[in-house]
Amino acid sequence: MHWRWLQQLFGYHGRIMDVFIPKKRGAAGRRFGFVSFRAERRFREGKDITRSRKKFKDNDLRDKLGIWEMRGLLLDMKGITMVKIKMMNKVLKGKRVHGAIDDKIHSLQRCLVGWCKHFIKIEDLAMKMSEAGLVGFSIVRISGTIVLMVFESEEKMKEVVLEQGKILDEWFLKKQVWTDSIKMENRSVWLSCYGVPIHVWKILTFQMAGWWGEFISINEETQEPISFMRGNIQLITDCFNGIDEVIDLQVGN
């Protein structure tokens, strides 16, 4: 592996700023197949990495920067290196997990799942429910507009459902006791938008991303930008795959 070859390989994406060829080898005794450039933070924001020797893509392609990272940071989609996967397969081969006994698992029997009518911050929801006289449980977000209410006991949960169920209906479309058959219907995500022209940098423009879900909010750095490189918006979406799309934006004539 030579630095000139690396420049030829990645120079297509932009000007190569620095090259680092690690001496460290993997568990199999081979060199890692990744090259480390600077700016780890930019890489961590990448959404889709193709491990091809000829191409890769991530959120920073539009910046024409190839920023890679090793030392265990460049992993597969589940956060496990291929070497570790092989080792795990050897360990788990022929073994079957029959179950687990855990107090936290049993505690789900005293949990109520609620589907919120609208997206609301957990702290705001907890405050409103407390003001309405609902006490004896804590609230945790599961995904998107779905929350989990953890009660002190099953008796307390049944009491709230029977006596204060109508109060809960003020915030929830439906509610039910937790079962392992419950499926997540949506999720909350932050999207990074690149290439937005400066003269149309406003909330209405970013709301176009609502095509993929319900527009929730826009962060402070986007509302009062110190850089126009990208804007960040929050959505509730039923799309569980990665969102990596291009919009043709026509401004004026």
CORKA-V847404 format. One record per helix or strand of 2 or more residues. SS is the DSSP state (2 for helix, 1 for strand). FROM is the first residue (numbers start at 1). TO is the last residue. If there is no record, write none. Layout:
ss->{SS & SS}
from->{FROM & FROM}
to->{TO & TO}
//
This chain:
ss->{2 & 2 & 2 & 2 & 2 & 1 & 2 & 1 & 1 & 2 & 1 & 1 & 2 & 2 & 1 & 2 & 1}
from->{3 & 40 & 61 & 82 & 103 & 111 & 122 & 137 & 146 & 154 & 172 & 187 & 198 & 203 & 214 & 220 & 230}
to->{13 & 44 & 63 & 92 & 110 & 116 & 131 & 143 & 151 & 168 & 177 & 194 & 200 & 212 & 218 & 223 & 237}
//
